[in-house]
Amino acid sequence: MAESDDKWEGRWERVKGKAREHFGRLTDDEVEETKGKRQNMLGKVQEKYGESKEKAEEMLKEFERKYL
């Protein structure tokens, strides 16, 4: 497991509300469905925002810099 995956899972309960605020197009249920796994969140962001994997990755990294 990558270090960023550990960060996500270890801090998920604390930051999931921030994830919902930051990624406003995601519903509460969609955020919960990711189960704190970075790869799952990446897929949700890519799907809901209609972005390339690279752009979704940038969006996720911005979130990580702010909250993880």
Phi, psi and chi 1 to 4 in degrees:
 res  aa     phi    psi   chi1   chi2   chi3   chi4
   1 MET       -  135.4 -173.3 -179.9  -60.0      -
   2 ALA   -73.4  157.5      -      -      -      -
   3 GLU   -57.5  -41.7  179.9 -177.8  -26.0      -
   4 SER   -65.1  -31.8   61.1      -      -      -
   5 ASP   -64.3  -41.8  -69.8  -25.6      -      -
   6 ASP   -61.4  -42.3  -71.9  -21.7      -      -
   7 LYS   -61.3  -44.8  -82.7 -162.0  -76.0 -170.6
   8 TRP   -60.6  -52.3  -87.1   83.0      -      -
   9 GLU   -66.8  -39.5  -70.2 -177.1   33.1      -
  10 GLY   -68.8  -27.6      -      -      -      -
  11 ARG  -112.7    7.6  -61.2  176.2 -175.3  166.7
  12 TRP   -58.1  -47.8 -177.5 -119.7      -      -
  13 GLU   -58.4  -35.0  -73.9  -57.6  -45.8      -
  14 ARG   -76.8  -33.3 -175.0  171.7   56.5   84.6
  15 VAL  -108.7   -1.5  -59.3      -      -      -
  16 LYS   -63.8  -32.7   66.4 -178.1  171.4 -176.2
  17 GLY   -64.6  -38.1      -      -      -      -
  18 LYS   -66.0  -36.7  -63.8  -70.2 -175.1 -167.9
  19 ALA   -62.9  -41.4      -      -      -      -
  20 ARG   -63.8  -41.1  174.7   66.5 -179.6   91.4
  21 GLU   -67.8  -46.6  -69.8  172.8   22.3      -
  22 HIS   -64.9  -44.4 -171.6   83.5      -      -
  23 PHE  -103.9   73.3  -60.3  108.6      -      -
  24 GLY   -59.2  -19.3      -      -      -      -
  25 ARG   -79.4  -13.0  -67.4 -174.7 -171.4  174.1
  26 LEU   -86.9  136.4  -62.4  179.3      -      -
  27 THR   -79.1  166.4   65.8      -      -      -
  28 ASP   -57.7  -42.2  -69.5  -22.5      -      -
  29 ASP   -63.0  -41.4  -73.1  -16.3      -      -
  30 GLU   -65.2  -39.5  -71.0  168.1  -29.4      -
  31 VAL   -63.7  -43.9  170.2      -      -      -
  32 GLU   -62.1  -37.8  -77.8  -65.4  -31.8      -
  33 GLU   -60.7  -25.4  -73.8  171.5   12.2      -
  34 THR   -71.2  -20.0   68.2      -      -      -
  35 LYS    55.0   29.8  -63.8  180.0  172.0   56.0
  36 GLY    73.8   14.1      -      -      -      -
  37 LYS   -97.6  126.5  -60.1 -146.3 -177.1  -62.1
  38 ARG   -58.2  -44.8 -172.6  179.2 -167.9  -76.9
  39 GLN   -62.3  -38.9 -159.1   60.5   28.6      -
  40 ASN   -64.8  -42.0  -66.1   -9.5      -      -
  41 MET   -65.3  -40.1 -178.3   61.9   89.7      -
  42 LEU   -57.0  -46.2  179.8   63.5      -      -
  43 GLY   -62.7  -42.7      -      -      -      -
  44 LYS   -63.7  -44.4  -70.9  -74.3 -176.4 -165.6
  45 VAL   -62.9  -45.3  168.9      -      -      -
  46 GLN   -60.1  -44.5 -173.1  176.9   -3.9      -
  47 GLU   -67.0  -50.3  175.4 -174.6  -35.4      -
  48 LYS   -73.0  -29.7  -69.6  -62.6  -86.0 -162.4
  49 TYR   -96.9   -7.6  -76.4   81.8      -      -
  50 GLY    64.1   34.5      -      -      -      -
  51 GLU  -102.9  162.7  -62.3  -70.2   -3.9      -
  52 SER   -68.6  163.3   66.8      -      -      -
  53 LYS   -59.8  -37.9 -174.3  173.5 -177.6  179.1
  54 GLU   -64.8  -44.0  -67.2   77.1   18.5      -
  55 LYS   -66.8  -41.8  176.8   63.4  176.6  169.4
  56 ALA   -62.2  -37.7      -      -      -      -
  57 GLU   -62.0  -43.3 -176.6   71.1   38.9      -
  58 GLU   -61.6  -42.5  -72.1  175.3   25.7      -
  59 MET   -62.9  -40.4  -66.2  168.1   73.4      -
  60 LEU   -68.2  -39.9 -141.4   49.6      -      -
  61 LYS   -63.6  -36.9  -75.3 -178.8 -179.1  179.3
  62 GLU   -62.0  -44.3  177.7 -174.3  -18.6      -
  63 PHE   -60.4  -45.0  174.3   80.8      -      -
  64 GLU   -61.2  -41.6  -69.8  170.2  -24.8      -
  65 ARG   -61.2  -36.5  -77.3 -168.9  -63.7  -86.7
  66 LYS   -78.4  -40.4  -73.5 -176.4  175.3 -178.3
  67 TYR  -120.6  -16.2  -57.9  110.3      -      -
  68 LEU  -105.9      -  -66.1 -178.5      -      -
